Amino acid sequence: MSVSEKYNSVFISVFNVEASVLGHDFTSDTVDNWDSITQLSLVTAMEDTFDIMLDPEDILNFKSYLAGKDIVAKYGVTF
């Protein structure tokens, strides 16, 4: 499984969505069930999947599908 597929699979699992909905408009402002609990689930799943530990600032800024890619890339995850 590629890095992108792993990244997508976390979103698919946490938000229970199809891959086709993931993109630039998949954000905490546009996704109804993206709340603080889901945010923590998403971050925890990303950390487990990529064996990284996000800084608190990055956790707070992980508010969209695209922003998340930039954030995990800071930890050596290459897309």
All heavy atoms as a GROMACS GRO file, in nm:
protein
  621
    1MET      N    1   0.085  -0.118   0.000
    1MET     CA    2   0.000   0.000   0.000
    1MET      C    3   0.090   0.124   0.000
    1MET      O    4   0.182   0.135   0.078
    1MET     CB    5  -0.090  -0.003   0.124
    1MET     CG    6  -0.193   0.107   0.128
    1MET     SD    7  -0.301   0.105   0.275
    1MET     CE    8  -0.401  -0.039   0.244
    2SER      N    9   0.059   0.218  -0.088
    2SER     CA   10   0.139   0.341  -0.098
    2SER      C   11   0.109   0.433   0.021
    2SER      O   12   0.010   0.415   0.093
    2SER     CB   13   0.108   0.414  -0.229
    2SER     OG   14  -0.020   0.475  -0.222
    3VAL      N   15   0.193   0.533   0.037
    3VAL     CA   16   0.174   0.631   0.144
    3VAL      C   17   0.039   0.702   0.126
    3VAL      O   18  -0.036   0.719   0.223
    3VAL     CB   19   0.291   0.733   0.148
    3VAL    CG1   20   0.260   0.847   0.242
    3VAL    CG2   21   0.420   0.663   0.187
    4SER      N   22   0.007   0.742   0.005
    4SER     CA   23  -0.122   0.807  -0.021
    4SER      C   24  -0.240   0.717   0.012
    4SER      O   25  -0.340   0.763   0.069
    4SER     CB   26  -0.131   0.852  -0.167
    4SER     OG   27  -0.041   0.957  -0.190
    5GLU      N   28  -0.228   0.590  -0.020
    5GLU     CA   29  -0.335   0.496   0.011
    5GLU      C   30  -0.351   0.478   0.162
    5GLU      O   31  -0.463   0.471   0.212
    5GLU     CB   32  -0.308   0.361  -0.056
    5GLU     CG   33  -0.324   0.363  -0.207
    5GLU     CD   34  -0.274   0.235  -0.273
    5GLU    OE1   35  -0.181   0.170  -0.221
    5GLU    OE2   36  -0.330   0.202  -0.380
    6LYS      N   37  -0.239   0.474   0.233
    6LYS     CA   38  -0.244   0.463   0.378
    6LYS      C   39  -0.309   0.589   0.438
    6LYS      O   40  -0.393   0.580   0.528
    6LYS     CB   41  -0.104   0.446   0.437
    6LYS     CG   42  -0.044   0.311   0.414
    6LYS     CD   43   0.095   0.304   0.476
    6LYS     CE   44   0.162   0.172   0.447
    6LYS     NZ   45   0.298   0.166   0.505
    7TYR      N   46  -0.269   0.704   0.389
    7TYR     CA   47  -0.322   0.831   0.437
    7TYR      C   48  -0.474   0.835   0.413
    7TYR      O   49  -0.551   0.865   0.504
    7TYR     CB   50  -0.253   0.947   0.364
    7TYR     CG   51  -0.295   1.084   0.409
    7TYR    CD1   52  -0.244   1.140   0.526
    7TYR    CD2   53  -0.385   1.159   0.334
    7TYR    CE1   54  -0.283   1.267   0.567
    7TYR    CE2   55  -0.424   1.286   0.374
    7TYR     CZ   56  -0.372   1.339   0.491
    7TYR     OH   57  -0.412   1.464   0.532
    8ASN      N   58  -0.514   0.801   0.292
    8ASN     CA   59  -0.657   0.799   0.258
    8ASN      C   60  -0.733   0.698   0.343
    8ASN      O   61  -0.845   0.726   0.387
    8ASN     CB   62  -0.677   0.769   0.110
    8ASN     CG   63  -0.640   0.884   0.020
    8ASN    OD1   64  -0.613   0.995   0.064
    8ASN    ND2   65  -0.635   0.856  -0.109
    9SER      N   66  -0.673   0.584   0.368
    9SER     CA   67  -0.742   0.480   0.444
    9SER      C   68  -0.772   0.526   0.587
    9SER      O   69  -0.873   0.487   0.645
    9SER     CB   70  -0.664   0.349   0.444
    9SER     OG   71  -0.548   0.358   0.524
   10VAL      N   72  -0.685   0.611   0.643
   10VAL     CA   73  -0.712   0.664   0.776
   10VAL      C   74  -0.837   0.752   0.772
   10VAL      O   75  -0.927   0.737   0.855
   10VAL     CB   76  -0.591   0.744   0.830
   10VAL    CG1   77  -0.627   0.818   0.958
   10VAL    CG2   78  -0.472   0.652   0.855
   11PHE      N   79  -0.845   0.841   0.675
   11PHE     CA   80  -0.964   0.927   0.662
   11PHE      C   81  -1.088   0.845   0.636
   11PHE      O   82  -1.195   0.870   0.696
   11PHE     CB   83  -0.944   1.030   0.550
   11PHE     CG   84  -0.875   1.155   0.593
   11PHE    CD1   85  -0.738   1.164   0.590
   11PHE    CD2   86  -0.948   1.265   0.637
   11PHE    CE1   87  -0.673   1.279   0.631
   11PHE    CE2   88  -0.885   1.381   0.678
   11PHE     CZ   89  -0.747   1.389   0.675
   12ILE      N   90  -1.078   0.746   0.549
   12ILE     CA   91  -1.192   0.661   0.516
   12ILE      C   92  -1.242   0.589   0.641
   12ILE      O   93  -1.363   0.584   0.666
   12ILE     CB   94  -1.154   0.561   0.404
   12ILE    CG1   95  -1.132   0.635   0.272
   12ILE    CG2   96  -1.257   0.451   0.390
   12ILE    CD1   97  -1.062   0.554   0.165
   13SER      N   98  -1.151   0.539   0.720
   13SER     CA   99  -1.186   0.466   0.841
   13SER      C  100  -1.244   0.557   0.949
   13SER      O  101  -1.349   0.528   1.008
   13SER     CB  102  -1.062   0.394   0.894
   13SER     OG  103  -1.090   0.332   1.016
   14VAL      N  104  -1.177   0.668   0.976
   14VAL     CA  105  -1.219   0.759   1.083
   14VAL      C  106  -1.353   0.825   1.052
   14VAL      O  107  -1.439   0.836   1.139
   14VAL     CB  108  -1.111   0.865   1.112
   14VAL    CG1  109  -1.163   0.974   1.204
   14VAL    CG2  110  -0.987   0.799   1.173
   15PHE      N  111  -1.369   0.870   0.927
   15PHE     CA  112  -1.491   0.944   0.891
   15PHE      C  113  -1.598   0.858   0.824
   15PHE      O  114  -1.707   0.906   0.795
   15PHE     CB  115  -1.456   1.062   0.800
   15PHE     CG  116  -1.380   1.169   0.871
   15PHE    CD1  117  -1.242   1.179   0.858
   15PHE    CD2  118  -1.444   1.260   0.953
   15PHE    CE1  119  -1.171   1.278   0.925
   15PHE    CE2  120  -1.375   1.359   1.020
   15PHE     CZ  121  -1.237   1.368   1.006
   16ASN      N  122  -1.564   0.729   0.798
   16ASN     CA  123  -1.658   0.637   0.735
   16ASN      C  124  -1.712   0.695   0.604
   16ASN      O  125  -1.834   0.710   0.586
   16ASN     CB  126  -1.772   0.603   0.830
   16ASN     CG  127  -1.849   0.482   0.786
   16ASN    OD1  128  -1.794   0.393   0.721
   16ASN    ND2  129  -1.978   0.477   0.818
   17VAL      N  130  -1.618   0.731   0.515
   17VAL     CA  131  -1.653   0.789   0.385
   17VAL      C  132  -1.585   0.711   0.273
   17VAL      O  133  -1.498   0.629   0.297
   17VAL     CB  134  -1.609   0.938   0.377
   17VAL    CG1  135  -1.686   1.023   0.477
   17VAL    CG2  136  -1.459   0.953   0.396
   18GLU      N  137  -1.625   0.740   0.152
   18GLU     CA  138  -1.562   0.685   0.033
   18GLU      C  139  -1.441   0.771  -0.005
   18GLU      O  140  -1.441   0.893   0.021
   18GLU     CB  141  -1.660   0.682  -0.084
   18GLU     CG  142  -1.782   0.596  -0.061
   18GLU     CD  143  -1.749   0.447  -0.058
   18GLU    OE1  144  -1.660   0.405  -0.134
   18GLU    OE2  145  -1.811   0.376   0.021
   19ALA      N  146  -1.344   0.711  -0.069
   19ALA     CA  147  -1.224   0.785  -0.111
   19ALA      C  148  -1.257   0.900  -0.205
   19ALA      O  149  -1.188   1.001  -0.207
   19ALA     CB  150  -1.124   0.689  -0.178
   20SER      N  151  -1.365   0.886  -0.278
   20SER     CA  152  -1.402   0.987  -0.378
   20SER      C  153  -1.436   1.123  -0.316
   20SER      O  154  -1.431   1.225  -0.385
   20SER     CB  155  -1.519   0.939  -0.462
   20SER     OG  156  -1.632   0.914  -0.381
   21VAL      N  157  -1.470   1.128  -0.188
   21VAL     CA  158  -1.504   1.256  -0.125
   21VAL      C  159  -1.383   1.329  -0.068
   21VAL      O  160  -1.392   1.446  -0.030
   21VAL     CB  161  -1.611   1.242  -0.014
   21VAL    CG1  162  -1.737   1.178  -0.069
   21VAL    CG2  163  -1.558   1.167   0.106
   22LEU      N  164  -1.269   1.262  -0.064
   22LEU     CA  165  -1.149   1.323  -0.008
   22LEU      C  166  -1.088   1.420  -0.109
   22LEU      O  167  -1.074   1.388  -0.226
   22LEU     CB  168  -1.047   1.216   0.030
   22LEU     CG  169  -1.095   1.113   0.132
   22LEU    CD1  170  -0.989   1.006   0.152
   22LEU    CD2  171  -1.132   1.181   0.263
   23GLY      N  172  -1.053   1.538  -0.061
   23GLY     CA  173  -0.995   1.639  -0.148
   23GLY      C  174  -0.987   1.773  -0.078
   23GLY      O  175  -0.999   1.782   0.044
   24HIS      N  176  -0.968   1.877  -0.159
   24HIS     CA  177  -0.944   2.010  -0.103
   24HIS      C  178  -1.061   2.064  -0.021
   24HIS      O  179  -1.043   2.147   0.066
   24HIS     CB  180  -0.908   2.109  -0.214
   24HIS     CG  181  -1.023   2.146  -0.303
   24HIS    ND1  182  -1.065   2.064  -0.405
   24HIS    CD2  183  -1.103   2.253  -0.304
   24HIS    CE1  184  -1.168   2.120  -0.464
   24HIS    NE2  185  -1.195   2.234  -0.406
   25ASP      N  186  -1.181   2.015  -0.045
   25ASP     CA  187  -1.296   2.064   0.028
   25ASP      C  188  -1.336   1.975   0.146
   25ASP      O  189  -1.441   1.993   0.206
   25ASP     CB  190  -1.415   2.085  -0.065
   25ASP     CG  191  -1.456   1.958  -0.137
   25ASP    OD1  192  -1.378   1.861  -0.136
   25ASP    OD2  193  -1.565   1.956  -0.196
   26PHE      N  194  -1.250   1.879   0.181
   26PHE     CA  195  -1.275   1.794   0.297
   26PHE      C  196  -1.205   1.857   0.417
   26PHE      O  197  -1.087   1.836   0.442
   26PHE     CB  198  -1.222   1.651   0.272
   26PHE     CG  199  -1.282   1.549   0.364
   26PHE    CD1  200  -1.400   1.485   0.331
   26PHE    CD2  201  -1.220   1.517   0.484
   26PHE    CE1  202  -1.455   1.390   0.416
   26PHE    CE2  203  -1.274   1.423   0.569
   26PHE     CZ  204  -1.392   1.359   0.535
   27THR      N  205  -1.281   1.940   0.490
   27THR     CA  206  -1.224   2.018   0.601
   27THR      C  207  -1.314   2.008   0.724
   27THR      O  208  -1.430   1.965   0.715
   27THR     CB  209  -1.210   2.167   0.564
   27THR    OG1  210  -1.340   2.226   0.558
   27THR    CG2  211  -1.139   2.186   0.431
   28SER      N  212  -1.261   2.053   0.835
   28SER     CA  213  -1.340   2.053   0.958
   28SER      C  214  -1.461   2.146   0.947
   28SER      O  215  -1.558   2.131   1.020
   28SER     CB  216  -1.254   2.092   1.078
   28SER     OG  217  -1.200   2.221   1.061
   29ASP      N  218  -1.455   2.242   0.857
   29ASP     CA  219  -1.567   2.335   0.837
   29ASP      C  220  -1.678   2.276   0.748
   29ASP      O  221  -1.792   2.320   0.757
   29ASP     CB  222  -1.519   2.466   0.774
   29ASP     CG  223  -1.430   2.546   0.867
   29ASP    OD1  224  -1.446   2.535   0.991
   29ASP    OD2  225  -1.343   2.619   0.816
   30THR      N  226  -1.643   2.179   0.665
   30THR     CA  227  -1.741   2.126   0.570
   30THR      C  228  -1.790   1.985   0.603
   30THR      O  229  -1.888   1.940   0.544
   30THR     CB  230  -1.683   2.125   0.427
   30THR    OG1  231  -1.568   2.040   0.424
   30THR    CG2  232  -1.646   2.266   0.382
   31VAL      N  233  -1.722   1.917   0.693
   31VAL     CA  234  -1.759   1.779   0.727
   31VAL      C  235  -1.836   1.782   0.859
   31VAL      O  236  -1.782   1.823   0.963
   31VAL     CB  237  -1.635   1.689   0.738
   31VAL    CG1  238  -1.673   1.549   0.781
   31VAL    CG2  239  -1.561   1.686   0.604
   32ASP      N  240  -1.961   1.741   0.854
   32ASP     CA  241  -2.049   1.749   0.971
   32ASP      C  242  -1.997   1.677   1.094
   32ASP      O  243  -2.007   1.727   1.205
   32ASP     CB  244  -2.188   1.695   0.938
   32ASP     CG  245  -2.265   1.786   0.844
   32ASP    OD1  246  -2.233   1.906   0.837
   32ASP    OD2  247  -2.357   1.736   0.776
   33ASN      N  248  -1.942   1.558   1.075
   33ASN     CA  249  -1.899   1.481   1.192
   33ASN      C  250  -1.753   1.503   1.230
   33ASN      O  251  -1.696   1.426   1.307
   33ASN     CB  252  -1.929   1.332   1.173
   33ASN     CG  253  -1.850   1.270   1.060
   33ASN    OD1  254  -1.809   1.337   0.966
   33ASN    ND2  255  -1.832   1.139   1.066
   34TRP      N  256  -1.691   1.611   1.181
   34TRP     CA  257  -1.553   1.643   1.220
   34TRP      C  258  -1.560   1.730   1.344
   34TRP      O  259  -1.570   1.851   1.339
   34TRP     CB  260  -1.481   1.715   1.108
   34TRP     CG  261  -1.332   1.727   1.125
   34TRP    CD1  262  -1.262   1.752   1.240
   34TRP    CD2  263  -1.233   1.715   1.023
   34TRP    NE1  264  -1.129   1.757   1.217
   34TRP    CE2  265  -1.107   1.735   1.083
   34TRP    CE3  266  -1.238   1.692   0.887
   34TRP    CZ2  267  -0.987   1.730   1.012
   34TRP    CZ3  268  -1.120   1.688   0.815
   34TRP    CH2  269  -0.995   1.706   0.877
   35ASP      N  270  -1.554   1.666   1.460
   35ASP     CA  271  -1.557   1.737   1.587
   35ASP      C  272  -1.428   1.706   1.664
   35ASP      O  273  -1.336   1.644   1.610
   35ASP     CB  274  -1.682   1.700   1.667
   35ASP     CG  275  -1.694   1.550   1.692
   35ASP    OD1  276  -1.592   1.477   1.682
   35ASP    OD2  277  -1.805   1.505   1.723
   36SER      N  278  -1.420   1.747   1.788
   36SER     CA  279  -1.297   1.730   1.865
   36SER      C  280  -1.264   1.582   1.888
   36SER      O  281  -1.147   1.543   1.885
   36SER     CB  282  -1.305   1.804   1.998
   36SER     OG  283  -1.414   1.756   2.074
   37ILE      N  284  -1.365   1.500   1.906
   37ILE     CA  285  -1.342   1.357   1.926
   37ILE      C  286  -1.289   1.293   1.798
   37ILE      O  287  -1.192   1.216   1.800
   37ILE     CB  288  -1.472   1.285   1.971
   37ILE    CG1  289  -1.527   1.345   2.100
   37ILE    CG2  290  -1.450   1.135   1.983
   37ILE    CD1  291  -1.439   1.328   2.221
   38THR      N  292  -1.350   1.328   1.688
   38THR     CA  293  -1.305   1.275   1.558
   38THR      C  294  -1.164   1.326   1.528
   38THR      O  295  -1.082   1.252   1.473
   38THR     CB  296  -1.402   1.316   1.446
   38THR    OG1  297  -1.535   1.287   1.487
   38THR    CG2  298  -1.372   1.241   1.318
   39GLN      N  299  -1.137   1.450   1.563
   39GLN     CA  300  -1.004   1.508   1.542
   39GLN      C  301  -0.898   1.425   1.615
   39GLN      O  302  -0.794   1.392   1.559
   39GLN     CB  303  -1.004   1.652   1.595
   39GLN     CG  304  -0.872   1.724   1.589
   39GLN     CD  305  -0.851   1.799   1.461
   39GLN    OE1  306  -0.942   1.812   1.380
   39GLN    NE2  307  -0.732   1.848   1.442
   40LEU      N  308  -0.925   1.390   1.740
   40LEU     CA  309  -0.830   1.309   1.816
   40LEU      C  310  -0.816   1.169   1.757
   40LEU      O  311  -0.707   1.114   1.752
   40LEU     CB  312  -0.871   1.302   1.963
   40LEU     CG  313  -0.852   1.432   2.041
   40LEU    CD1  314  -0.907   1.418   2.182
   40LEU    CD2  315  -0.707   1.474   2.044
   41SER      N  316  -0.927   1.112   1.712
   41SER     CA  317  -0.921   0.980   1.648
   41SER      C  318  -0.837   0.985   1.522
   41SER      O  319  -0.757   0.894   1.495
   41SER     CB  320  -1.061   0.931   1.614
   41SER     OG  321  -1.137   0.913   1.730
   42LEU      N  322  -0.855   1.091   1.444
   42LEU     CA  323  -0.779   1.108   1.321
   42LEU      C  324  -0.630   1.120   1.349
   42LEU      O  325  -0.548   1.052   1.287
   42LEU     CB  326  -0.830   1.232   1.246
   42LEU     CG  327  -0.758   1.271   1.118
   42LEU    CD1  328  -0.772   1.162   1.012
   42LEU    CD2  329  -0.811   1.404   1.066
   43VAL      N  330  -0.596   1.204   1.444
   43VAL     CA  331  -0.455   1.225   1.477
   43VAL      C  332  -0.392   1.096   1.531
   43VAL      O  333  -0.282   1.059   1.490
   43VAL     CB  334  -0.440   1.341   1.578
   43VAL    CG1  335  -0.302   1.345   1.638
   43VAL    CG2  336  -0.474   1.474   1.512
   44THR      N  337  -0.462   1.029   1.619
   44THR     CA  338  -0.411   0.904   1.675
   44THR      C  339  -0.389   0.800   1.566
   44THR      O  340  -0.286   0.732   1.563
   44THR     CB  341  -0.508   0.848   1.782
   44THR    OG1  342  -0.522   0.947   1.884
   44THR    CG2  343  -0.457   0.720   1.841
   45ALA      N  344  -0.483   0.790   1.475
   45ALA     CA  345  -0.470   0.694   1.365
   45ALA      C  346  -0.354   0.730   1.273
   45ALA      O  347  -0.281   0.641   1.226
   45ALA     CB  348  -0.600   0.686   1.286
   46MET      N  349  -0.334   0.859   1.248
   46MET     CA  350  -0.221   0.901   1.164
   46MET      C  351  -0.089   0.868   1.233
   46MET      O  352   0.005   0.818   1.170
   46MET     CB  353  -0.227   1.052   1.136
   46MET     CG  354  -0.329   1.093   1.035
   46MET     SD  355  -0.290   1.030   0.870
   46MET     CE  356  -0.445   1.071   0.789
   47GLU      N  357  -0.082   0.896   1.362
   47GLU     CA  358   0.040   0.867   1.437
   47GLU      C  359   0.070   0.718   1.436
   47GLU      O  360   0.185   0.678   1.416
   47GLU     CB  361   0.028   0.918   1.581
   47GLU     CG  362   0.029   1.068   1.592
   47GLU     CD  363   0.009   1.120   1.732
   47GLU    OE1  364  -0.057   1.051   1.815
   47GLU    OE2  365   0.059   1.230   1.762
   48ASP      N  366  -0.031   0.636   1.455
   48ASP     CA  367  -0.012   0.491   1.453
   48ASP      C  368   0.026   0.440   1.315
   48ASP      O  369   0.114   0.356   1.301
   48ASP     CB  370  -0.139   0.419   1.501
   48ASP     CG  371  -0.167   0.441   1.649
   48ASP    OD1  372  -0.077   0.488   1.722
   48ASP    OD2  373  -0.281   0.412   1.690
   49THR      N  374  -0.040   0.491   1.213
   49THR     CA  375  -0.017   0.445   1.076
   49THR      C  376   0.124   0.478   1.029
   49THR      O  377   0.189   0.396   0.964
   49THR     CB  378  -0.120   0.508   0.981
   49THR    OG1  379  -0.251   0.465   1.021
   49THR    CG2  380  -0.096   0.467   0.837
   50PHE      N  381   0.171   0.598   1.061
   50PHE     CA  382   0.300   0.642   1.010
   50PHE      C  383   0.411   0.642   1.116
   50PHE      O  384   0.523   0.686   1.088
   50PHE     CB  385   0.286   0.782   0.948
   50PHE     CG  386   0.199   0.781   0.826
   50PHE    CD1  387   0.073   0.841   0.827
   50PHE    CD2  388   0.239   0.719   0.708
   50PHE    CE1  389  -0.009   0.840   0.714
   50PHE    CE2  390   0.159   0.717   0.595
   50PHE     CZ  391   0.035   0.778   0.599
   51ASP      N  392   0.381   0.591   1.234
   51ASP     CA  393   0.479   0.582   1.342
   51ASP      C  394   0.545   0.717   1.369
   51ASP      O  395   0.668   0.730   1.365
   51ASP     CB  396   0.584   0.474   1.311
   51ASP     CG  397   0.664   0.435   1.434
   51ASP    OD1  398   0.612   0.450   1.547
   51ASP    OD2  399   0.780   0.392   1.417
   52ILE      N  400   0.461   0.817   1.390
   52ILE     CA  401   0.508   0.953   1.418
   52ILE      C  402   0.436   1.003   1.544
   52ILE      O  403   0.340   0.942   1.589
   52ILE     CB  404   0.481   1.050   1.301
   52ILE    CG1  405   0.332   1.054   1.265
   52ILE    CG2  406   0.566   1.012   1.180
   52ILE    CD1  407   0.295   1.153   1.156
   53MET      N  408   0.484   1.115   1.598
   53MET     CA  409   0.420   1.179   1.713
   53MET      C  410   0.406   1.326   1.680
   53MET      O  411   0.505   1.399   1.671
   53MET     CB  412   0.503   1.160   1.839
   53MET     CG  413   0.438   1.218   1.961
   53MET     SD  414   0.287   1.134   2.007
   53MET     CE  415   0.348   1.020   2.127
   54LEU      N  416   0.282   1.372   1.658
   54LEU     CA  417   0.258   1.510   1.619
   54LEU      C  418   0.271   1.604   1.738
   54LEU      O  419   0.230   1.570   1.849
   54LEU     CB  420   0.119   1.525   1.559
   54LEU     CG  421   0.088   1.444   1.433
   54LEU    CD1  422  -0.055   1.472   1.386
   54LEU    CD2  423   0.185   1.473   1.323
   55ASP      N  424   0.327   1.721   1.714
   55ASP     CA  425   0.334   1.826   1.814
   55ASP      C  426   0.193   1.880   1.839
   55ASP      O  427   0.108   1.878   1.748
   55ASP     CB  428   0.422   1.942   1.767
   55ASP     CG  429   0.569   1.904   1.757
   55ASP    OD1  430   0.612   1.814   1.831
   55ASP    OD2  431   0.640   1.965   1.675
   56PRO      N  432   0.168   1.934   1.958
   56PRO     CA  433   0.035   1.989   1.988
   56PRO      C  434  -0.013   2.093   1.886
   56PRO      O  435  -0.130   2.094   1.849
   56PRO     CB  436   0.052   2.051   2.127
   56PRO     CG  437   0.161   1.970   2.190
   56PRO     CD  438   0.254   1.937   2.076
   57GLU      N  439   0.077   2.178   1.840
   57GLU     CA  440   0.038   2.279   1.740
   57GLU      C  441  -0.009   2.214   1.611
   57GLU      O  442  -0.106   2.257   1.550
   57GLU     CB  443   0.156   2.372   1.712
   57GLU     CG  444   0.122   2.483   1.616
   57GLU     CD  445   0.238   2.579   1.592
   57GLU    OE1  446   0.324   2.592   1.679
   57GLU    OE2  447   0.242   2.637   1.484
   58ASP      N  448   0.060   2.108   1.569
   58ASP     CA  449   0.021   2.037   1.447
   58ASP      C  450  -0.114   1.966   1.465
   58ASP      O  451  -0.194   1.960   1.372
   58ASP     CB  452   0.129   1.937   1.406
   58ASP     CG  453   0.253   2.007   1.352
   58ASP    OD1  454   0.240   2.117   1.296
   58ASP    OD2  455   0.363   1.951   1.368
   59ILE      N  456  -0.139   1.916   1.584
   59ILE     CA  457  -0.267   1.851   1.612
   59ILE      C  458  -0.380   1.953   1.597
   59ILE      O  459  -0.483   1.925   1.535
   59ILE     CB  460  -0.268   1.789   1.753
   59ILE    CG1  461  -0.169   1.672   1.758
   59ILE    CG2  462  -0.408   1.744   1.793
   59ILE    CD1  463  -0.142   1.620   1.898
   60LEU      N  464  -0.360   2.072   1.651
   60LEU     CA  465  -0.462   2.177   1.641
   60LEU      C  466  -0.483   2.225   1.498
   60LEU      O  467  -0.594   2.263   1.460
   60LEU     CB  468  -0.425   2.295   1.730
   60LEU     CG  469  -0.428   2.270   1.880
   60LEU    CD1  470  -0.374   2.391   1.956
   60LEU    CD2  471  -0.568   2.237   1.926
   61ASN      N  472  -0.376   2.222   1.418
   61ASN     CA  473  -0.384   2.270   1.280
   61ASN      C  474  -0.428   2.164   1.180
   61ASN      O  475  -0.448   2.194   1.062
   61ASN     CB  476  -0.250   2.329   1.237
   61ASN     CG  477  -0.218   2.457   1.309
   61ASN    OD1  478  -0.308   2.535   1.341
   61ASN    ND2  479  -0.091   2.479   1.338
   62PHE      N  480  -0.444   2.042   1.224
   62PHE     CA  481  -0.485   1.932   1.137
   62PHE      C  482  -0.634   1.943   1.113
   62PHE      O  483  -0.715   1.869   1.168
   62PHE     CB  484  -0.451   1.798   1.202
   62PHE     CG  485  -0.431   1.685   1.106
   62PHE    CD1  486  -0.311   1.617   1.100
   62PHE    CD2  487  -0.532   1.645   1.020
   62PHE    CE1  488  -0.292   1.511   1.013
   62PHE    CE2  489  -0.515   1.540   0.932
   62PHE     CZ  490  -0.393   1.473   0.929
   63LYS      N  491  -0.675   2.040   1.030
   63LYS     CA  492  -0.816   2.074   1.012
   63LYS      C  493  -0.870   2.044   0.873
   63LYS      O  494  -0.983   2.078   0.843
   63LYS     CB  495  -0.837   2.223   1.041
   63LYS     CG  496  -0.802   2.264   1.181
   63LYS     CD  497  -0.915   2.232   1.273
   63LYS     CE  498  -0.887   2.289   1.411
   63LYS     NZ  499  -0.994   2.264   1.502
   64SER      N  500  -0.786   1.983   0.788
   64SER     CA  501  -0.834   1.948   0.655
   64SER      C  502  -0.751   1.834   0.597
   64SER      O  503  -0.640   1.806   0.644
   64SER     CB  504  -0.830   2.068   0.561
   64SER     OG  505  -0.697   2.097   0.524
   65TYR      N  506  -0.806   1.773   0.496
   65TYR     CA  507  -0.738   1.665   0.426
   65TYR      C  508  -0.604   1.714   0.370
   65TYR      O  509  -0.501   1.648   0.389
   65TYR     CB  510  -0.829   1.614   0.314
   65TYR     CG  511  -0.768   1.510   0.224
   65TYR    CD1  512  -0.763   1.377   0.263
   65TYR    CD2  513  -0.720   1.543   0.099
   65TYR    CE1  514  -0.709   1.280   0.182
   65TYR    CE2  515  -0.666   1.447   0.015
   65TYR     CZ  516  -0.660   1.316   0.056
   65TYR     OH  517  -0.606   1.221  -0.025
   66LEU      N  518  -0.604   1.830   0.305
   66LEU     CA  519  -0.481   1.881   0.244
   66LEU      C  520  -0.382   1.931   0.349
   66LEU      O  521  -0.261   1.905   0.337
   66LEU     CB  522  -0.513   1.993   0.144
   66LEU     CG  523  -0.587   1.948   0.019
   66LEU    CD1  524  -0.614   2.068  -0.073
   66LEU    CD2  525  -0.510   1.841  -0.057
   67ALA      N  526  -0.428   2.001   0.451
   67ALA     CA  527  -0.338   2.049   0.557
   67ALA      C  528  -0.272   1.931   0.626
   67ALA      O  529  -0.154   1.937   0.662
   67ALA     CB  530  -0.414   2.134   0.657
   68GLY      N  531  -0.346   1.824   0.643
   68GLY     CA  532  -0.291   1.704   0.706
   68GLY      C  533  -0.174   1.646   0.629
   68GLY      O  534  -0.077   1.599   0.690
   69LYS      N  535  -0.181   1.651   0.497
   69LYS     CA  536  -0.069   1.601   0.416
   69LYS      C  537   0.057   1.681   0.444
   69LYS      O  538   0.166   1.624   0.459
   69LYS     CB  539  -0.103   1.607   0.267
   69LYS     CG  540  -0.192   1.496   0.221
   69LYS     CD  541  -0.206   1.497   0.070
   69LYS     CE  542  -0.273   1.370   0.023
   69LYS     NZ  543  -0.278   1.361  -0.123
   70ASP      N  544   0.043   1.813   0.451
   70ASP     CA  545   0.159   1.898   0.480
   70ASP      C  546   0.213   1.871   0.619
   70ASP      O  547   0.334   1.870   0.641
   70ASP     CB  548   0.122   2.046   0.467
   70ASP     CG  549   0.093   2.087   0.323
   70ASP    OD1  550   0.143   2.021   0.230
   70ASP    OD2  551   0.020   2.188   0.305
   71ILE      N  552   0.123   1.849   0.712
   71ILE     CA  553   0.165   1.826   0.851
   71ILE      C  554   0.240   1.694   0.864
   71ILE      O  555   0.350   1.691   0.922
   71ILE     CB  556   0.043   1.832   0.946
   71ILE    CG1  557  -0.006   1.977   0.956
   71ILE    CG2  558   0.079   1.776   1.083
   71ILE    CD1  559  -0.140   1.994   1.026
   72VAL      N  560   0.185   1.586   0.813
   72VAL     CA  561   0.257   1.457   0.827
   72VAL      C  562   0.386   1.455   0.746
   72VAL      O  563   0.482   1.390   0.784
   72VAL     CB  564   0.167   1.335   0.794
   72VAL    CG1  565   0.053   1.323   0.891
   72VAL    CG2  566   0.121   1.333   0.653
   73ALA      N  567   0.391   1.534   0.640
   73ALA     CA  568   0.515   1.544   0.560
   73ALA      C  569   0.628   1.604   0.642
   73ALA      O  570   0.745   1.570   0.621
   73ALA     CB  571   0.491   1.623   0.433
   74LYS      N  572   0.594   1.691   0.737
   74LYS     CA  573   0.695   1.751   0.825
   74LYS      C  574   0.767   1.645   0.908
   74LYS      O  575   0.878   1.668   0.955
   74LYS     CB  576   0.631   1.851   0.920
   74LYS     CG  577   0.584   1.979   0.856
   74LYS     CD  578   0.507   2.070   0.948
   74LYS     CE  579   0.556   2.081   1.089
   74LYS     NZ  580   0.475   2.174   1.171
   75TYR      N  581   0.705   1.530   0.923
   75TYR     CA  582   0.760   1.421   1.005
   75TYR      C  583   0.826   1.313   0.920
   75TYR      O  584   0.846   1.202   0.966
   75TYR     CB  585   0.650   1.364   1.095
   75TYR     CG  586   0.598   1.466   1.193
   75TYR    CD1  587   0.496   1.554   1.158
   75TYR    CD2  588   0.653   1.478   1.320
   75TYR    CE1  589   0.449   1.649   1.247
   75TYR    CE2  590   0.608   1.573   1.409
   75TYR     CZ  591   0.506   1.658   1.372
   75TYR     OH  592   0.460   1.755   1.460
   76GLY      N  593   0.856   1.346   0.796
   76GLY     CA  594   0.928   1.255   0.709
   76GLY      C  595   0.843   1.164   0.625
   76GLY      O  596   0.896   1.076   0.556
   77VAL      N  597   0.712   1.183   0.626
   77VAL     CA  598   0.623   1.103   0.541
   77VAL      C  599   0.623   1.165   0.403
   77VAL      O  600   0.586   1.281   0.388
   77VAL     CB  601   0.481   1.096   0.600
   77VAL    CG1  602   0.388   1.020   0.507
   77VAL    CG2  603   0.483   1.036   0.739
   78THR      N  604   0.667   1.089   0.303
   78THR     CA  605   0.680   1.142   0.168
   78THR      C  606   0.568   1.090   0.079
   78THR      O  607   0.549   0.970   0.067
   78THR     CB  608   0.815   1.101   0.107
   78THR    OG1  609   0.918   1.120   0.203
   78THR    CG2  610   0.846   1.183  -0.016
   79PHE      N  611   0.496   1.183   0.020
   79PHE     CA  612   0.385   1.146  -0.070
   79PHE      C  613   0.434   1.136  -0.212
   79PHE      O  614   0.521   1.199  -0.257
   79PHE     CB  615   0.271   1.248  -0.061
   79PHE     CG  616   0.195   1.237   0.068
   79PHE    CD1  617   0.236   1.310   0.179
   79PHE    CD2  618   0.086   1.154   0.078
   79PHE    CE1  619   0.168   1.299   0.299
   79PHE    CE2  620   0.016   1.143   0.199
   79PHE     CZ  621   0.057   1.216   0.309
   0.00000   0.00000   0.00000
